[in-house]
């Protein structure tokens, strides 16, 4: 039987590296199937998914309404901010009204972090002064004066204080406090609908097995993930991975799915999303 090769897009950061460790190292048997790992930042992955280029990819939930006709959500692999999430930081602690007038460095207009920022500020992107910067250069953009504030995702959420920056708002905490304790849905994994259901389910099982393996072999998976952690030591890498690879990652569950629905519904109601998609998940046989 010929082997099928699937492109698998994910971010070059510790949590995704931890999640896909077993798949990348061949510890998960995938007979008849091979994954070609594509490591790119989430904004680029969102753009590529919009063009339907990748078979399997990490995406921002904010982008899902734009590509739901092409992709189905996999039931595992989510990043949820459970009482924490993307941070807005500045050289001083800007107020909410001040931030509406500040130039904010953001990691991409298609990211869930940027959508959450618009929800919190109650302003659409067209009314904000923002500067799109690669996610790993946002702190530098704030410290060198190109922006007055920055929207941090990935490990910058743990390292910003080294640069003398202060937190203006934790968007995950705000969401948790105002949305019945629901986590803030940030990213998930999708598979292209050109693949038959049986293959979609097989990919979902492989991904779930990879996550379980890393959680069961945490020390070795963390050593692998640490090479993707810019400016993170082992302790911070462990903390960061624990924030975004956990029970939500293995399976959304009812509350996880409710959180995605709430997030996209709120954005639609505020006019930030043109359409609110029906969530479509690959279901694994019991």
N, C-alpha and C positions, 0 to 999 in steps of 0.2 A: 504494500500500500504506500503510495507517495505521501510525503510529509508536507503539511501545509505550514507556511510561515506567516505569522501574524505580527504586524507592527504594534508595539505596546508603548504608548507615550506616557511618561511621568516626569515629575520635576526632579532636578538634581539637588534634593535636600534630604536631610536625615530621616524624616518620617516616611517618605516614599521609598527611600533606599532600604529602610528597615522592613517595610511592608513587602517589597518585591525581592528581598534577599534570597529566599529559598528558590524562587523562580530563576533569578539571575545566575545563581551558582549551581543550578541543576539538581537541587535537592528534592524537587517535586517532579515525579515522573509525569511526562506529558506525551504519551505514545501517539505518534502520527501528527504531532503539533510542535512547532518551535516558535519561540517568541523572539522577535528582534527589538530589543529595548532602545527606545528613542528618548534621550534625556534633554528636555528643553523647559524653559520657564513656562509658568501656567498661562500667561497671556498668549505666548506663541502656540501652545497646545490648544487653547480655545480657538484661535484663528485657524489652525489646521483642521480641527474638528468641524468648524463651520464649512470648510471646503470638502469635508468627507474623506480626508486623506488617510487617516489612521484607522486601523481595525479596532483597536482597543485604546482608550486614552483616559487619563485624568482630565477632568474639566471643572470649571467653576459652575456651581449651581445657578449662578446668575446668567450663565450662557445657555443653560439647558433649553429655555423656551425657544431659542433661535436654531437649535439643532435637533429638537425632539422628533422631527419628521425623518431624520436619518439615523439616530442613535437611541438605544434603550439603556436605561440605568442598570448597572449590575447591582446585586443585592448586598455587596460588601465593598470595602475599600474607601469608605467615606472619611472625611475629616470634619469633625464637629467641634465647635468651641463650646464646651460645657461650663458656662459661667466665665469664660475668658475667650479672647479672640484677637482679631487685628487691633492694633493700637494706633491712635493718632498721637504723635509726639511733636514737641517743638523745643526751641531753645529756652522758651518759657511756657508756662501753662496758659495757653490761649483759652478764652471762654468760647462757648458755642457760637455766640453771635460774632465774635472776632474771627473764628475759623471760617465763617461764611464769606469773609472778605480776604482771607489769607490765600496765598498761593500754596497749594498742598501737593507734594510729590506723591504720586500714586503708582502702584505696580502694574496698572493696566486698566483700561475702561471696561473690560469684559469680566473682571474679577468680582467674586462675591464680596470681597472687602470693600471695593468701590461702591457697590450697590448698597451695602450696609451703611457706608458713610453717608450716602445720599438720603437713606431712610432716616438716619439719626439727625442730620442737618435739616431735613424736610426741604431739600432743594434738589432739583434735577441737575445733571451734569452741566447743562447749558448755562446755569446760573452760578457755577463755581469756577474759581480760578485754580486750575490744576495743571500739573506738569507730569507727564508720563515718564517714568524712570525705571530701569531694570530693578527688580526687587532688592537685589543685593547692593544697590548704590543709593538707596533712599536716605539712609542715615547721613551719608556723605553730602547728598544734595541739601540737606537741612543745615549741616554744620558749616558748609562753605557758602551758604547764603543764597543758593539758587532757588530755594523754597523756604517758606517760613514754618511749615509744618510738614510732616511726612506720615504716610499710612503704611504701617509695618506689617508684613506677613512673614512667615517662616521664622528663622532663628533670630531675626532682628527684634522680635518680641521679647527676647531674653537678654540681649546685649546692648540695647540702646543707652542704658545708664552710663556705660563706659565712655560715651561721647558727650556726657553732660546734658543729655536731653531729658525732658520731663514729659510725663503722660498727661495728655489733655482728656482722653477718653479711652476706655477699653470697650470696644463695640460689642464684644461677646458678653461682657458683664451687663451692659445696658440692655441687650436683647433678652438675656436670662431674667433680668429684673422686671421687664415690661411685658414679657410674652409667656406668662404662666410657667416659668422655669424651663422652657424649651431650650435646647442647645441651638447655637447659631450654625446653620449649615453652610459650609465653606466650599468643599470640593467633593466630588465623587468620581466613580469610574463608569465609563459607558462602552458599549460595543455596537459596532455598526449593524444595521438591520439587514445588510446584504448577506449576513451569515445566517444559516438556518438555526432554528430554535435549539436543536440538540447541541450544536456547536457553541451557541451562546451559553447554555447551561454548563457545558464542559469547561469553558473558560472561567465561568463563575466559580466552579468547584476548585479549579487550579489556583485561582487567586485567593480563595478562602483558605485553602490548604497552606499556601505560602504565608499568609498572615498568622495562622495558627502555629506554624513552625517557628516563626520569629518570636512570637510571644512565649513559646515553650523553650526556646533556646536564646533567651534574651541577651546574654552576655556576648555570644559570638555574633549575633545579628547587630548588636550595638557597635561592636568593633568595626564591622563592615560599614555601617551607616556613618560612623564618625568621620570617614574620609570625605563625606559630602557636607560636613558641618563647618561652614566658614566661621572661624573664631570661636568655636565651641569646644570646651574640654569635655572629658567623658561624663562628668556629673551633669553639665548643662545639656549635653546631647541626650542623656537618659531622661532628663526632665522634659525636654522638648518632644521626644518620641512618645513619652507617656501621655502628653497632652493630646496628641493627634492619632495615635494608634492604640486603640482600646476596644471596649465592648461595642461602641458605636461603629467601629471599623469592621468588625466581624459580621455584624448584621444591624441594619438601621432600626429594626423593631418598629412598633406602632408609633412611638414618640418621635423617633428619628424621621419617619415619613411625614408625620404631622408637622414637624419643624420645617421641612422643605416646603410643604404645602403652604404653611403660614408665611414663610419668607417670601415666596414668589407671589402669593396673594396680596400681601401688604404692598409689595413693590408695584403690582398691577393697579391696585386701588389708588396709589399715590401718583399714578401716571408715569412711573419709571420703567415699566415694561409694557410693550404694546399688547402682548398676549400672555395669558396664563395657561400653561400647558397642563393636560392631565398627566400625572406622573405615571410612567410606564417602566416597570421593573422586570428583569428576568427572574422568573420564579423557579426555584430549585425543587425537584420532587422530594416529598417528605420521606 
